[in-house]
Amino acid sequence: MANKRVRALTVDGELTWCTAEVVGTKGCNHIGHYKNEQEQLAAQEKFARGELKTEAELSSMRDSQSWNLTKTEEELLTVSVDWLRRGAARNPNLPVPLFETLARDENEDVRTSVASNPNLPVPLLETLARDENEDVRRGAARNPNLPVPLLEKLARDENGFMRAGVAENPNTPAPLLEKLARDEDGWVRRGVAENPNLPAPLLEELARYKDLFVRRGVASNPNLPAPLLEKLARDEHDYVRRGVASNPNLPAPLLETLARDKDWEVRAGVARNPNLPAHLLEKLARDEHGYVRCRVARNPSTSASILKKLLSDPANLDASLIPNANLSPDTLRELAKFDNQEVKEAVRKNPNTPAAAMFDLEMGL
């Protein structure tokens, strides 16, 4: 077993190849939930014998909507990996007993995830709205099912981030939003400005605010009418124009204007817009700033030909680009040969990677 290559979980939940002999050595980034080297090695040996989950099953656990539904309350309590319990807490289809279990979890990140779950029963939501941890309470404050009386109570909380959570909540009634729009805390006012249910007159009022945070929030509001989009696209502050650039309802003429903006972060915001026409994708793929080109490569509307040109330049080779489903099998086959582990892992996860390339990756060839 000493030199046998097995799959092991890393601390961030990813899987990686390793040999049993390196377990516990300096620089070995294996998951830290095993008590000692022997337990790590035992887990690896179980995987090698096929007694543990497959790579695909383990990789999908964090985002799965169903993996935890087969677990009883007692089994869930034995899951020592925090990110797995957080994943379970985000599942909207959890049965009530598991919601109750996770709402009592000792890890505040798990409770925060539960508090944000849109299907959390109201009695549990009310309990978490009174949690000792402010992140948990803010998660509850942002939950769209939080009853109005609790929203009104949290809107009076002395903690600005709590009031900001209420300001962002789509269930917050208009009168309360109007009150929070005049809050002394800029983050609260920005939360109001971003609220998708903000009445049009209040949107127009906030668009005239001198506060950059507020105008930025208005700029990214999905219900912003065209005249206000045009006004804020000409705002003198880059920070506000960046908000406009990320607005999903940006019309074609404004996309053209902002694609020429002097601020590279504005252009990057335009580059990730899924409605960006092909000629602007081609233009931004030649942008002088690498992050703008990166955004183009990650855009789901970017054609395979543009992606191939981008990735042919080593300066653009970033593992975050490779999950793009428009990458052709031929391009992925070439990328799989790069001497870069992050790139190889990204190629492995792409649904278009050919079986032959996947085999070579798994064998470490």
N, C-alpha and C positions, 0 to 999 in steps of 0.2 A: 504493500500500500504506500510505502514511503515516496515513490516517484510517480504514483498514479495521478493523472490529472482529473480533478473533480470540479464541480461547480459549488461556489460558496456565496452566501449573502454578504454584501458589504454593508457598512453602517448606514448608507443612504437607501438601502433596500434594493440595490441593483445586484445582479449576479455577475460573477467574474470567474475566469479559469484560475486555478491555483494548484499547487501540489501540497500534499499533506505535510511535507517536511517544512514548509514555510509558515505553517500556522503558529501564531504567537510570536513570530520573529519581528524585529523592528521594521516598520514600513508596511507590515501586512495589515490591510484595511478591512479585516473581517468584522462581522457584526459583533457588537459588544454585549449581547444579552446572554451569552454563554458564561458560565461561572469560571471556567478554566479551559486550558488547552485541550484537555481530554474530552470535554463536552463538545468543543468545536470539531475535533477530529472524529468523534463518534457521529456527529451530524453529517459530516462529509462522507463518511463511510456508508451511512444509511442512504444518502443520495446516490452514491455509486452503485448500491445494490438495488436502486429503484424504489426504495421505501419512503422517500420524501417526494414532495411535489415536483413536477417537471418545471423546466425553466419558464415555459409559456404560462403555466398556472401561477407560479410565484410572481412573475413580472406583471401579471394583470390584477393581482390581489388588491393593489392600492386603489384601482379605479373600478373594480367590479361592483355591480349592483346586486349580486346574488351570493358571493362566496360565503358571506357570514350567515346567511339564512339557514344554513344546515347546522349551525352551531347552537347548542343549548346555552342557557345563561351561565351554567357552570363552566362549560368549555371556553366561552368567551373570556371569562375572568382569568383563565390560565394563559391567554395569549400575552406573552411578555413583551412583544414588539409593539412599541407605542404607535408607530405609523400604521400598523394593521388595525389597531383599535380606532385610530382616527378615521381610517378608511371606512370601517364599519359604521362609525358615528355619522358619516355623511350620506349613508345609504337611505334614500327616501322610503324604501319598502320594508324597513325593519319592523318586526312585531313589537308590540308595546312592552313585553317583558325585557327585551334587549335594550330598548330606549331607556327603561328604568335603570337597568344595570349600568349603561354607559353614562347616564346623567349623574351617577354617584362615583364615577371613576376618579381615582386619586390624581390622575394627570390632568392639569388644567387645559392642555391643548385638546385632549379628548373631549372634555366637557364643553369647550368652546365650539368644537365641531358639532356636537349634539345640539347646542343652543342655536346654531345657525340652520339646522335641518328644517326644511319647510313643512315636514309632516310630523314634527314633534308634537305630541299631545299637549294641549294648552296648560293643564295642571303642572306638567314638568317644565314647560316654558316659563311659567310664572315662578316656579322654584328657582330656576337658573337665572332669572332676571334679578334675583336677590343674592346670587352667589358672591362669596367673599372676594373672588378674583375679578378684576375689572374687565379683563379680556372676555371672560365668560359672559358677564353682564352685557358687554357691548355686542357680543354675538347674538344674545337674546334681543337686544334693542333693534337689531337689523332684521330680525326674523319677520317675514311678511304676515305671519299668523299671530303676532303679539296683539292682544286686545288693546283697544284705544285707551282705556283707563290706565293700563301699564305704560303705554307710550307717553301719556301725559305726565305720569309720575317720573319716568326716566328723563323726560325733557326738562325737568327741574333739578336733575342731578348736578352736583357741584363739579363733577368731572366733565370737562369739555368733550373728551372722546366719547363719553356716553351719550351726550346730547347730539354729537355728530352722527352716532349710530341711529338715533331716532330720526334725524334730519334726512338720512339716506333711505329710511324704510318706506317702501312703496305704499304701505298701508297708513302712513301718517296723514291725518286729515288736513285739508287746505288751511283751516284757521290756525292749526298748530304750526304748519310750515311757515305761514306768514309771521308768526311770533318768533320762530327760530331764525328767520331771515334777518332779524335785527339783533341776533345774539352777539355778544362782545367777542366771542371766539371765532376767528377766521375760518377754522376747519369746520365749524358748525354751519356757517353761512355757505361754505363751499358744498357741504353735504346737501343743503337745501337746493342749491343751484343745479346739482346733478340729479336730483330726484325726478324720475320719469313722469310722475304724476303732478308735477308743479303746474299750477294754472298759468296760462299764457300771459296774462297781465303782470304776474309776479316775475316771470322769466324776463320780460321786457324791462322791468324795473331793475332786476339784478344785473342785466347786461350793461347798465349805465353806471354801475358801482365803480369807484376808484380802486377798490380792493382787487389786486391781481388774482388772489385765490378764488374769489367769487366769479370774476369774469372767466377764469379758466374752467370752473365748474359749469357755467352756462354754456361755454363753447363746446363742451363734450356731451351736453344733454341731448339724448336721441330725439327729443320732440322739438328741438329748436327750429323755428320757421326759417325759411330761406332768407328773408331780409336780414334777420339777426346773424345768420351764418355769414352772409356777405360782409356785414359790418365788422364782425369779430375777426374775419379772415384778413382784414386790413388793420387790425390792432397794432399799435406801435410796439407792444411787448411780445418778444418771441414766445414767452411762456403761455400767453393766451392763444397765439396762432397754433401752437403745438396741440392744444386742446381741440381746436377746429379741425386740424389735420386728422385727428383720430375719430372724428364724428362719422358714424356709419352712413349718414344721410347726405354726405357732401356731394353736391352736384358736379357734373363734369367740368364746367368752366372754372370752378374753384379748385378742383383737383389740378387743373392745368396751371393755375396761378401759384398754388402752394408748392407744386413740384419744382418751381423755379426759385423758391424762397432762399434767402441768404443763410438762414439758420439750418444746419444739417439735421437737427432733431425734428424740425418741421417737415423736412423732406422725408425723413425716416417714417414719420407718422403717415404721410401720404403713401409711402412704399408698401405699407402693410394693409392698405385698404383693399378688401376683396373685390371691389367694383372698379378697380383701376384698369383703364383700357390698355391694350397691348403696347401701343406706341409709348405710353408713359412708363410702363414696366421696362421697356428696352432702354429708354432714356435714363432712368434711375439705376439701371443695372451697370451703367457706365459712370455713376456718380463718383466724385473724388474721395468721398468718405466711406470707409469700409463698412460702417454700421448700416448705412443706407443700402448698400449692396446686399448686406446680410438680410435686411428686411425684405428686399425683393426676392431673394432666394427662398425665404420662408412663406412668401405669399402663395396661397393655394391656386391663384389664377396665373401664376408664372408658367410659361410654356417650357416644355422639355428642352427646346433648343437654347433658350435663355439660361436655363439651369446648367446645361452642359458647358456653355461659355463661361459662366461664373465660376464653376468648380474646376475648370481647366487651369485657373490661375491659383497657385498655392496661397497667395495672399488672401483669397476668399474662402479657403478651405476651413470651414468651421463645422464641428460635429452637429451643431444645432440646425444646420441647413438640410441635413441629409434625410430627416424623416419626411420631407416633402413627397407626397404621393405621386407627383408628376415626374419624378426622376425615372428615366428609362432603365430597364434591366441591364442594358449594355453599360450605361454610366455607372450604375451601382456595382457591376462586376469589376470595373476598373478601380473604383473607390475602395473596394474590399482589399485591394493589393497594397494600399498605402500603409506605410510603417507608422501608424498612429492609432493607438488603442481606442481613443474616444471616437475616431472616425469609424473604426471597425465595429464598435458597439452600436453606433447609429445606423450603419448599413444593415446590421443584423436585425434591427427593429423595423426596417422599412418593408412594407407589405409587398413591394415589387422586386425585392432581392431574389435573384434566381436560385433554385435549389442547389446547383453546383457551387455557387459562391457561398451559400449558407453552410454547405458541408465543409468547404475549405476553412471557413471562419471557425466552425466548431472544432475542427481538428488542429487549429492553430497553424495552418499552412500559409 
